């Protein structure tokens, strides 16, 4: 089984902050986003504040995170044959362009230290996504082809052909609908 790199784990978790099936969104509010980022060690709590006190995230920065997530989810859907919405991709590209990174002496990308604290995790997410694209591993990260699910998953199949997060659930739903449709059509 092919283990996902750390960058894929991070991007997958970020994409899965929205749950289509449950109609929930972990980062729908700036406070929820702050808690999510803090919980993953991407954002430090305020200096003297208790760990469970989230860092304040301005509305425009929150909107940038949501735009990046939407663009990444669209791109992941393209990996299973969906046609990505060009407006969502363009909005995500615009967010990425606003977050400069620097190259370390060892050749690693890192967020610019001049970025405000609430924007550094956004740059880290952009770096993680860029690493996946550069290595070609982005093609293994997909959004479930079952649109009532939409869960992001790491494709461990040898030929990168997996389309559903779970064949037992989403794949079975899809195949059952196809079978029922063929039966109605008399095929």
C-alpha positions as CSV (number, residue, x, y, z in Angstrom):
1,X,0.0,0.0,0.0
2,X,1.3,3.4,-1.0
3,X,1.5,5.8,2.0
4,X,0.7,9.4,1.3
5,X,3.4,12.0,1.9
6,X,2.9,14.5,4.7
7,X,1.9,17.1,2.2
8,X,-1.0,14.9,0.9
9,X,-2.2,14.2,4.4
10,X,-2.4,17.9,5.1
11,X,-4.1,18.8,1.8
12,X,-6.5,15.9,2.2
13,X,-7.4,17.0,5.7
14,X,-7.9,20.6,4.6
15,X,-10.2,19.5,1.7
16,X,-12.2,17.3,4.0
17,X,-13.0,20.1,6.4
18,X,-16.3,20.3,4.5
19,X,-18.5,17.2,4.6
20,X,-21.0,17.2,1.8
21,X,-22.9,14.2,3.1
22,X,-23.3,15.6,6.6
23,X,-23.7,19.2,5.4
24,X,-21.1,20.4,7.9
25,X,-18.0,22.6,7.6
26,X,-15.3,22.7,10.2
27,X,-13.9,26.0,9.0
28,X,-17.2,27.8,8.1
29,X,-16.3,30.4,10.7
30,X,-13.1,32.2,11.4
31,X,-13.1,30.7,14.9
32,X,-13.6,27.2,13.5
33,X,-10.7,27.8,11.0
34,X,-8.5,29.0,13.9
35,X,-9.2,25.9,15.9
36,X,-8.6,23.6,13.0
37,X,-5.3,25.3,12.2
38,X,-4.2,25.3,15.8
39,X,-5.2,21.6,16.2
40,X,-2.8,20.7,13.4
41,X,0.0,22.8,14.7
42,X,-0.2,25.2,11.9
43,X,-1.2,28.2,14.0
44,X,0.0,29.1,17.5
45,X,-2.4,30.2,20.1
46,X,-2.0,33.8,21.3
47,X,1.1,34.2,23.5
48,X,-0.3,34.2,27.0
49,X,-3.8,32.9,26.1
50,X,-4.8,29.3,26.9
51,X,-4.3,26.8,24.1
52,X,-8.0,26.5,23.6
53,X,-8.4,30.2,22.8
54,X,-8.3,30.5,19.0
55,X,-6.3,33.1,17.2
56,X,-8.5,35.8,15.6
57,X,-8.7,35.4,11.9
58,X,-9.9,38.4,9.9
59,X,-12.9,37.9,7.5
60,X,-10.8,38.5,4.4
61,X,-8.2,36.0,5.4
62,X,-10.9,33.5,6.3
63,X,-12.3,34.0,2.8
64,X,-8.9,33.2,1.3
65,X,-8.8,29.9,3.1
66,X,-12.3,29.0,1.8
67,X,-11.3,30.0,-1.7
68,X,-8.2,27.9,-1.6
69,X,-10.1,24.9,-0.3
70,X,-12.8,25.3,-3.0
71,X,-10.1,25.4,-5.7
72,X,-8.3,22.4,-4.4
73,X,-11.6,20.4,-4.1
74,X,-12.4,21.4,-7.7
75,X,-9.0,20.2,-8.9
76,X,-9.4,16.9,-7.0
77,X,-12.7,16.4,-8.7
78,X,-11.0,16.8,-12.0
79,X,-8.9,13.7,-11.1
80,X,-12.0,11.6,-11.2
81,X,-13.4,13.0,-14.4
82,X,-15.4,16.0,-13.2
83,X,-15.0,19.3,-15.0
84,X,-13.6,21.8,-12.6
85,X,-15.2,25.2,-12.3
86,X,-12.7,27.7,-13.8
87,X,-13.9,30.5,-11.6
88,X,-13.1,28.5,-8.4
89,X,-9.8,27.5,-9.8
90,X,-9.0,31.1,-10.7
91,X,-10.0,32.3,-7.2
92,X,-7.7,29.7,-5.6
93,X,-4.8,30.7,-8.0
94,X,-5.3,34.3,-6.9
95,X,-5.0,33.3,-3.2
96,X,-1.8,31.3,-4.0
97,X,-0.3,34.3,-5.8
98,X,-0.8,36.5,-2.7
99,X,1.3,34.2,-0.4
100,X,5.0,34.4,-1.2
101,X,7.3,31.7,-0.1
102,X,11.1,31.5,0.1
103,X,13.6,28.7,-0.6
104,X,15.8,27.6,2.3
105,X,19.5,26.8,1.9
106,X,18.5,23.1,1.6
107,X,16.0,23.9,-1.2
108,X,12.8,23.6,0.8
109,X,9.9,26.0,0.4
110,X,8.8,27.9,3.5
111,X,6.3,30.7,4.2
112,X,7.8,34.2,4.3
113,X,8.3,35.2,7.9
114,X,6.9,38.7,7.1
115,X,3.4,37.2,6.6
116,X,1.0,37.8,9.4
117,X,0.6,34.7,11.7
118,X,-2.9,34.0,10.4
119,X,-1.6,33.8,6.8
120,X,1.4,31.6,7.3
121,X,-0.7,28.4,7.5
122,X,-2.3,29.4,4.2
123,X,1.2,29.6,2.6
124,X,2.0,26.2,4.2
125,X,-1.1,24.7,2.6
126,X,-0.1,26.3,-0.7
127,X,3.4,24.8,-0.4
128,X,2.0,21.4,0.4
129,X,-0.2,21.5,-2.7
130,X,2.7,22.7,-4.8
131,X,4.8,19.8,-3.6
132,X,2.1,17.4,-4.7
133,X,1.7,19.0,-8.1
134,X,5.5,19.2,-8.6
135,X,6.1,15.5,-7.7
136,X,3.0,14.3,-9.6
137,X,1.5,12.9,-6.4
138,X,-1.5,15.4,-6.8
139,X,-3.0,12.9,-9.3
140,X,-3.3,10.4,-6.4
141,X,-5.3,12.8,-4.3
142,X,-8.9,12.8,-5.5
143,X,-12.5,13.8,-4.6
144,X,-15.0,11.0,-4.5
145,X,-16.9,10.7,-7.8
146,X,-20.1,10.1,-5.8
147,X,-21.3,13.7,-5.6
148,X,-23.4,13.1,-2.5
149,X,-20.1,12.3,-0.8
150,X,-17.3,14.4,-2.2
151,X,-14.8,13.1,0.3
152,X,-11.1,13.6,-0.6
153,X,-9.0,10.5,-0.5
154,X,-5.6,9.2,-1.4
155,X,-5.7,6.7,-4.3
156,X,-3.6,3.6,-3.4
157,X,-4.5,1.7,-6.6
158,X,-1.5,0.7,-8.6
159,X,-2.8,2.4,-11.8
160,X,-4.3,5.4,-10.0
161,X,-7.8,4.5,-11.3
162,X,-9.8,4.6,-8.1
163,X,-12.9,6.9,-8.3
164,X,-14.6,6.5,-5.0
165,X,-13.5,7.0,-1.4
166,X,-15.0,3.6,-0.6
167,X,-16.1,0.9,-3.1
168,X,-18.3,-0.6,-0.3
169,X,-20.3,2.6,0.1
170,X,-20.0,5.2,-2.6
171,X,-18.9,2.8,-5.4
172,X,-21.8,0.5,-4.5
173,X,-24.3,3.4,-4.6
174,X,-23.1,4.4,-8.0
175,X,-23.2,0.9,-9.4
176,X,-26.7,0.3,-7.9
177,X,-28.0,3.4,-9.5
178,X,-26.5,2.5,-12.9
179,X,-28.0,-1.0,-12.6
180,X,-31.5,0.4,-11.7
181,X,-31.3,2.9,-14.6
182,X,-30.5,0.1,-17.1
183,X,-33.4,-2.0,-15.7
184,X,-35.8,0.9,-16.2
185,X,-34.6,1.3,-19.7
186,X,-35.0,-2.4,-20.4
187,X,-31.4,-2.9,-21.1
